[in-house]
Amino acid sequence: MPKKDVFELPSKGTWRDMKEVKDRKLRHLKVTTGDNTTILDSPLAFNFRFIPKVFTAPFRAVGSVTSIFARLTNIKITLHMKDNEE
């Protein structure tokens, strides 16, 4: 099964998506409002692999809370990920 490179919040599969995000590198972050106004569009370099396995469940919970917050405030958060092998 091929890995996704783009994750959007809010989504229905946030818990599963955050598990997949934790083992990847974040390379680009984009935040837009409901009327497609870009708030933040920034290249980043953050490796989520530095987070210890013990914190996997809290990391996934933070992703779920962020997804709920994004839904309530009518924003969309797009995470562009990169594999470590690339």
Order of alpha helices (4+ residues) and beta strands (2+ residues): beta-alpha-beta-beta-alpha-beta
